[in-house]
Amino acid sequence: MDGLREPVGAQPPEVYWRRRIVAIVGAVLLLVVLYFLVSSPGGDDPGGPADASANPDDATAGPTDDATAGATDVSRACTATDVTLTATPNPREFGAGALPVFDVSITHTGTAPCLLDTSAADTELLITSGSDRIYSSLDCPDDPTINAREFLLQPGAKETFTVTWSRQRSAPECTPVSASPGNGTYHALLKIQGIEAPDTRFVLTG
């Protein structure tokens, strides 16, 4: 114990005391450094680079993709691969003075939303009897036979409306026609936005 309190050696006591103080301070600093290394691991830092690299990817992937898909779906026109179209006379026989009415059914059979516009240029109701072209809704641009409608169709959606024929003949460029269709069997072919419904048969009587 006396050796600790009173340093022994050839040097003055002050030299040995300074050496001891330097050694003690160095040991304390080493312990402090080791403590911080053990108690503060890099993985617990909430603002570390791992979180910063993950979040931006999530933020840019979701909203941007959804907005782009939505814009595309709204503007895309329906095609024959998206939609099934039918036109059914109601009833099959129309007596004297009765205007032929067709029940139109639209069924979306595709996998993505699309827009069907009945006012598109390639929309037509065509009435024929054998080789005789009786009527076309394209002959008179202002003909209200097919009212303007827009359908934003989701997959699996079904829509219905009716089309009525005036029971009059027509000619290209709305040229006046005096003769009226007589009794007999007729065929109706409906096309909306280039999508054709199957040919359907009906009868005029009276």
Buried (B, 14 or more C-beta within 10 A) or exposed (E): EEEEEEBEEEEEEEEBEEEEEEEEEEEEEEEEEEEEEEEEEEEEEEEEEEEEEEEEEEEEEEEEEEEEEEEEBEEEEBEEEBBBBBBBBEEEEBEEEEEBBBEBBBBBEBEBBBBBBBEBEEBBBBBBBEEEBBBBBBBBEEBEBBEEBEBEBEEEBEBEBEBBBEBEBBEEEEEEEEEEBEEEEBBBBBBBBBBBBEEBEBBBEE
